[in-house]
């Protein structure tokens, strides 16, 4: 039998990979970055904790609600409308938009960047854009209240759920 030389013997030995139990700097940096991102990110709904009320019920047969009688019509509800609420309360107000015969969208009017400022309909957009007069952020109702590019906040307006009674006159916003 042939003999195996010393150099080929070392070649045939299995290699041992040394794994340190102490994480390296790169691993620590990646973990800290992921943790920091998770802590500072907005909530899943991207409203970033905007305060909001618990909703209202509106009687659409009242004259103050006439704008909601057609698709595309909108109304901004604030405390001055408290006499027409059946129940409920809102924080800075609720912007209501009729999107189809049986569907409505409703948003809290509190700016996500400055909760004490009420967003207003942006000029020339028929109620589909709301703008904060203080920080100038613009929110698109086409995109479920998300801020448009260039806004001062990454957070969306709080969107309420809506439900229309079978009578066609009572809109529940919650």
Buried (B, 14 or more C-beta within 10 A) or exposed (E): EEEEEEEEEEEEEEEEEEEEEEEEEEEEEEEEEEEEEEEEEBEEBBBBEBEBBEBBBBBBEEEBBEBBEEEEBBBBBBEEBEEBBEEBEBBBBBBBBBBEEEEBBBBBBBBBBBBEBBBBBBEEBEBBBBBBEBBEBBBBBEEBBBBBEEBBBBBBBBBBEBEBEEEEEBBBBE
